[in-house]
């Protein structure tokens, strides 16, 4: 557990790095246990307990990947991270074209989720009907799951001090998820990250994000307020119990309050918090990626176990791209 004084001493740079690394580490730590909903099945497959970075076994969604690899969520997050680094900014067409290339079903051997499949279908349908026109990459799948939540930290890091941040988040979300609920949750996710970057404590950050969001999206404000309050009210219960209450599944109506509860419950211990959400089953990789970004923004990169960071297959790629983004941000 991190002492309160040490949290206050965390630099902004540490928080920015922590958000991106926390996102990737959370995703990779859940690789082999991802999308196992039955907790008895989870215990039977891992009788010695879940300690993170389990390798996928035969028959699993991610079989063929090895411990330290990212899920398809993390693979998408790498595309966004590196597209921002290479361009020096976010460009929806640069990201979209790189995304379509990376997840080409003929070359990508990993799992393709609904958001990815729908985005690819919309892209190829447009190109077939309009061979002489450029796709605007704002016609992603009508999907309200965790895809954008698992990758957006690098975008928020790049633009967290920009007055157009929420508009940029909307544009980035629509590349693969052209869905009003998803956009609303990603904007709220962004506001929470920004408050954490500023050094606000967890409860103040949540309250400030709620107050700001109230004036931004009247349609989804009541829902997000209700889900956030529900997470606060469940903090006497453990993470598995609360996740069963809110839901283990991918839709943000379930996954967001489940992840937020884990954050509120174990905000001062990265490893304990990530393992708690992984052990609760279901779409634990998506939750752990979003949760990892909050924890990293709150605690800083030094709170993420170095051993865990070093286990990532993409460690050098993340370091290089993140260094480039932070250098551009400082100019």
C-alpha positions as CSV (number, residue, x, y, z in Angstrom):
1,X,0.0,0.0,0.0
2,X,1.2,3.5,-0.9
3,X,1.4,6.1,1.9
4,X,-0.7,9.3,1.5
5,X,2.4,11.5,1.7
6,X,4.1,9.6,-1.1
7,X,1.0,9.9,-3.3
8,X,1.2,13.7,-2.9
9,X,4.8,13.6,-4.0
10,X,4.1,11.8,-7.3
11,X,5.0,14.1,-10.2
12,X,2.7,14.8,-13.1
13,X,5.1,13.0,-15.4
14,X,4.9,9.9,-13.2
15,X,1.1,10.0,-13.3
16,X,1.0,10.3,-17.1
17,X,3.4,7.4,-17.5
18,X,1.5,5.5,-14.9
19,X,-1.8,5.8,-16.7
20,X,-0.4,4.4,-20.0
21,X,1.6,1.7,-18.4
22,X,-1.2,0.8,-16.0
23,X,-3.5,0.3,-18.9
24,X,-1.2,-2.1,-20.7
25,X,-0.2,-4.0,-17.6
26,X,-3.8,-4.4,-16.5
27,X,-4.7,-5.9,-19.9
28,X,-1.7,-8.2,-20.1
29,X,-2.1,-9.5,-16.6
30,X,-5.6,-10.8,-17.5
31,X,-4.7,-12.5,-20.7
32,X,-5.1,-16.1,-19.8
33,X,-8.1,-15.6,-17.5
34,X,-10.1,-13.3,-19.8
35,X,-13.8,-14.0,-20.4
36,X,-14.1,-16.9,-18.0
37,X,-17.4,-16.0,-16.3
38,X,-18.0,-19.1,-14.1
39,X,-15.9,-18.5,-11.0
40,X,-15.9,-22.3,-10.2
41,X,-14.4,-22.9,-13.7
42,X,-11.9,-20.1,-13.1
43,X,-10.8,-21.8,-9.8
44,X,-10.6,-25.2,-11.4
45,X,-8.5,-24.0,-14.3
46,X,-6.1,-22.3,-11.9
47,X,-6.2,-24.4,-8.7
48,X,-3.1,-22.7,-7.3
49,X,-4.7,-19.3,-7.6
50,X,-4.6,-16.4,-10.0
51,X,-1.4,-14.4,-9.7
52,X,-1.6,-12.5,-13.0
53,X,0.0,-13.1,-16.5
54,X,-1.4,-16.6,-16.8
55,X,-0.8,-18.0,-20.3
56,X,-4.0,-18.9,-22.3
57,X,-4.6,-22.6,-22.5
58,X,-5.9,-24.5,-25.5
59,X,-9.5,-23.6,-26.3
60,X,-9.2,-20.1,-24.8
61,X,-10.1,-17.0,-26.8
62,X,-6.4,-15.9,-26.8
63,X,-4.8,-19.3,-27.2
64,X,-1.6,-18.9,-29.2
65,X,-0.5,-15.8,-27.3
66,X,2.0,-16.2,-24.5
67,X,2.4,-14.7,-21.0
68,X,3.2,-11.0,-21.3
69,X,1.4,-10.5,-24.6
70,X,-1.6,-8.2,-24.9
71,X,-5.1,-9.2,-25.5
72,X,-6.8,-7.8,-28.7
73,X,-7.7,-4.8,-26.5
74,X,-4.0,-4.2,-25.8
75,X,-3.1,-4.7,-29.4
76,X,-5.6,-2.0,-30.3
77,X,-4.1,0.2,-27.6
78,X,-0.7,-0.2,-29.1
79,X,-2.0,0.9,-32.5
80,X,-3.4,4.1,-30.9
81,X,-0.3,4.8,-28.8
82,X,2.1,4.4,-31.8
83,X,-0.1,6.3,-34.2
84,X,-0.1,9.3,-31.8
85,X,3.7,9.0,-31.4
86,X,4.4,8.8,-35.1
87,X,2.2,11.7,-36.0
88,X,2.9,13.9,-33.0
89,X,-0.8,14.2,-32.5
90,X,-4.0,12.3,-32.9
91,X,-5.4,11.9,-36.4
92,X,-8.4,9.7,-36.8
93,X,-7.5,8.7,-40.4
94,X,-3.9,7.8,-39.4
95,X,-5.2,5.8,-36.4
96,X,-8.0,4.2,-38.4
97,X,-5.9,3.1,-41.3
98,X,-3.3,1.6,-38.9
99,X,-6.1,-0.1,-37.0
100,X,-7.6,-1.6,-40.2
101,X,-4.2,-2.8,-41.3
102,X,-3.3,-4.3,-37.9
103,X,-6.6,-6.2,-37.5
104,X,-6.9,-7.5,-41.1
105,X,-8.5,-11.0,-40.5
106,X,-6.2,-12.5,-43.1
107,X,-3.1,-11.5,-41.1
108,X,-4.2,-11.0,-37.5
109,X,-4.4,-14.3,-35.7
110,X,-5.9,-13.0,-32.4
111,X,-9.5,-12.6,-31.4
112,X,-11.7,-10.0,-33.1
113,X,-14.4,-8.4,-30.9
114,X,-17.7,-6.9,-32.0
115,X,-16.3,-3.4,-32.2
116,X,-13.4,-4.5,-34.4
117,X,-15.5,-6.6,-36.7
118,X,-18.1,-3.9,-37.1
119,X,-15.5,-1.3,-37.8
120,X,-13.8,-3.4,-40.4
121,X,-17.1,-4.3,-42.1
122,X,-18.2,-0.6,-42.2
123,X,-14.8,0.4,-43.7
124,X,-14.8,-2.3,-46.4
125,X,-18.4,-1.7,-47.3
126,X,-17.7,2.0,-47.7
127,X,-14.6,1.4,-49.8
128,X,-16.5,-1.1,-52.1
129,X,-19.3,1.4,-52.7
130,X,-17.0,4.5,-52.9
131,X,-13.7,3.5,-54.4
132,X,-12.7,7.1,-55.2
133,X,-13.6,8.6,-51.7
134,X,-11.7,8.5,-48.4
135,X,-13.3,7.0,-45.4
136,X,-13.7,9.4,-42.6
137,X,-13.1,6.8,-39.8
138,X,-16.1,8.1,-37.9
139,X,-18.3,5.2,-38.7
140,X,-17.2,2.6,-36.2
141,X,-19.4,-0.2,-34.9
142,X,-22.5,0.6,-32.9
143,X,-21.0,-1.0,-29.8
144,X,-21.0,0.0,-26.1
145,X,-18.4,-2.4,-24.8
146,X,-14.9,-1.8,-23.4
147,X,-12.8,-1.4,-26.6
148,X,-12.2,2.4,-26.3
149,X,-11.9,2.2,-22.5
150,X,-9.0,-0.2,-22.9
151,X,-6.9,2.0,-25.1
152,X,-7.7,5.7,-24.6
153,X,-5.1,6.5,-21.9
154,X,-2.4,7.6,-24.4
155,X,-4.8,10.0,-26.1
156,X,-5.8,11.6,-22.7
157,X,-2.1,11.9,-21.8
158,X,-1.4,13.7,-25.0
159,X,-4.3,16.1,-24.7
160,X,-5.2,16.4,-21.1
161,X,-4.3,20.1,-20.9
162,X,-6.1,20.9,-24.3
163,X,-9.3,22.8,-24.2
164,X,-10.7,20.5,-27.0
165,X,-9.9,17.3,-25.1
166,X,-13.5,16.0,-24.9
167,X,-14.1,16.7,-28.6
168,X,-10.9,14.8,-29.4
169,X,-12.0,11.9,-27.2
170,X,-15.4,11.8,-29.1
171,X,-13.6,11.7,-32.4
172,X,-11.2,9.0,-31.3
173,X,-14.0,6.9,-29.8
174,X,-16.1,7.0,-33.0
175,X,-13.3,5.5,-35.0
176,X,-14.3,2.0,-33.7
177,X,-17.4,2.7,-31.6
178,X,-19.9,5.1,-33.0
179,X,-22.2,4.8,-30.1
180,X,-23.6,7.6,-27.9
181,X,-23.3,5.7,-24.6
182,X,-19.7,4.7,-25.3
183,X,-18.8,8.3,-26.1
184,X,-20.4,9.5,-22.9
185,X,-18.5,6.9,-20.8
186,X,-15.2,7.7,-22.5
187,X,-15.7,11.4,-21.8
188,X,-16.4,10.7,-18.2
189,X,-13.4,8.3,-18.1
190,X,-11.3,11.1,-19.5
191,X,-12.5,13.6,-16.9
192,X,-11.7,11.2,-14.1
193,X,-8.2,10.7,-15.5
194,X,-7.6,14.4,-15.8
195,X,-8.5,15.0,-12.2
196,X,-6.1,12.2,-11.2
197,X,-3.4,13.8,-13.3
198,X,-3.9,17.0,-11.3
199,X,-3.2,15.1,-8.1
200,X,-6.8,15.0,-6.7
201,X,-7.5,12.2,-4.3
202,X,-9.8,9.4,-5.5
203,X,-13.1,10.7,-4.1
204,X,-12.5,14.3,-5.0
205,X,-11.5,13.3,-8.5
206,X,-14.7,11.3,-8.9
207,X,-16.8,14.1,-7.5
208,X,-15.2,16.8,-9.7
209,X,-15.6,14.5,-12.8
210,X,-19.2,14.1,-12.0
211,X,-19.8,17.8,-11.6
212,X,-18.2,18.6,-14.9
213,X,-19.9,15.9,-16.8
214,X,-23.3,17.0,-15.6
215,X,-23.1,20.0,-17.9
216,X,-21.8,18.0,-20.8
217,X,-24.2,15.2,-21.5
218,X,-27.7,15.5,-20.1
219,X,-28.8,12.2,-21.7
220,X,-26.2,9.9,-20.0
221,X,-25.4,12.0,-17.0
222,X,-28.1,10.4,-14.8
223,X,-27.0,6.9,-15.7
224,X,-23.3,7.6,-15.1
225,X,-24.1,9.3,-11.8
226,X,-26.2,6.4,-10.7
227,X,-23.5,3.9,-11.6
228,X,-20.8,5.9,-9.8
229,X,-22.9,6.2,-6.7
230,X,-23.7,2.5,-6.8
231,X,-19.9,1.8,-6.8
232,X,-19.4,4.0,-3.8
233,X,-22.2,2.4,-1.9
234,X,-20.8,-1.1,-2.5
235,X,-17.3,-0.4,-1.1
236,X,-18.0,-2.5,2.1
237,X,-18.3,-5.5,-0.2
238,X,-15.3,-7.2,-1.8
239,X,-14.5,-6.8,-5.5
240,X,-15.8,-10.2,-6.6
241,X,-19.1,-9.7,-4.8
242,X,-19.6,-6.2,-6.2
243,X,-18.7,-7.4,-9.7
244,X,-21.3,-10.1,-9.5
245,X,-23.8,-7.3,-8.5
246,X,-22.9,-4.9,-11.2
247,X,-22.1,-7.5,-13.8
248,X,-19.0,-9.2,-15.2
249,X,-19.8,-8.6,-18.9
250,X,-18.4,-6.2,-21.5
251,X,-21.2,-3.5,-21.7
252,X,-20.2,-0.3,-20.0
253,X,-23.3,-0.3,-17.9
254,X,-21.9,-3.3,-16.1
255,X,-18.1,-3.1,-16.6
256,X,-17.7,0.6,-15.6
257,X,-19.2,0.4,-12.1
258,X,-17.5,-2.9,-11.5
259,X,-14.1,-1.4,-12.3
260,X,-14.9,1.8,-10.4
261,X,-15.8,-0.2,-7.3
262,X,-12.4,-2.0,-7.5
263,X,-10.6,1.4,-7.8
264,X,-12.5,2.8,-4.8
265,X,-11.9,-0.3,-2.8
266,X,-8.1,-0.7,-3.4
267,X,-7.0,2.7,-4.8
268,X,-3.7,2.6,-3.0
269,X,-2.4,-0.8,-4.1
270,X,-2.0,-1.4,-7.8
271,X,-1.3,-5.1,-7.6
272,X,-4.0,-5.9,-5.2
273,X,-6.6,-3.9,-7.2
274,X,-5.7,-5.5,-10.6
275,X,-5.7,-9.0,-9.2
276,X,-9.0,-8.4,-7.5
277,X,-10.8,-7.5,-10.7
278,X,-9.1,-10.3,-12.6
279,X,-10.2,-12.9,-10.0
280,X,-13.8,-11.6,-10.4
281,X,-14.0,-13.1,-13.9
282,X,-15.8,-12.1,-17.0
283,X,-14.4,-9.3,-19.2
284,X,-11.6,-8.8,-16.7
285,X,-9.0,-7.6,-19.3
286,X,-11.2,-4.7,-20.3
287,X,-11.9,-3.7,-16.8
288,X,-8.2,-4.2,-15.7
289,X,-7.0,-1.9,-18.6
290,X,-9.4,0.9,-17.7
291,X,-8.7,0.4,-14.0
292,X,-5.0,0.2,-14.5
293,X,-5.0,3.6,-16.2
294,X,-6.8,5.1,-13.1
295,X,-4.5,3.5,-10.7
296,X,-1.4,4.6,-12.7
297,X,-2.7,8.1,-12.9
298,X,-3.4,8.1,-9.1
299,X,-0.3,6.4,-7.8
300,X,2.3,7.0,-10.6
301,X,4.4,4.6,-12.5
302,X,6.6,3.6,-9.6
303,X,3.5,1.9,-7.9
304,X,3.2,-0.5,-10.9
305,X,5.5,-3.5,-10.0
306,X,8.6,-3.2,-12.2
307,X,8.5,-7.0,-12.6
308,X,5.1,-6.7,-14.2
309,X,6.1,-3.9,-16.5
310,X,9.2,-5.8,-17.6
311,X,7.0,-8.9,-18.4
312,X,5.2,-7.2,-21.3
313,X,6.2,-8.3,-24.7
314,X,5.7,-4.8,-26.0
315,X,7.8,-3.1,-23.3
316,X,10.3,-1.4,-25.7
317,X,7.5,-0.3,-28.0
318,X,5.5,1.3,-25.2
319,X,8.6,3.0,-23.8
320,X,9.6,4.4,-27.2
321,X,6.2,5.7,-28.1
322,X,5.3,7.1,-24.7
323,X,8.7,8.9,-24.5
324,X,7.9,10.5,-27.9
325,X,4.4,11.6,-26.9
326,X,5.6,13.1,-23.6
327,X,8.4,14.9,-25.5
328,X,5.8,16.4,-27.9
329,X,3.6,17.4,-25.0
330,X,6.4,19.3,-23.3
331,X,7.1,21.4,-26.4
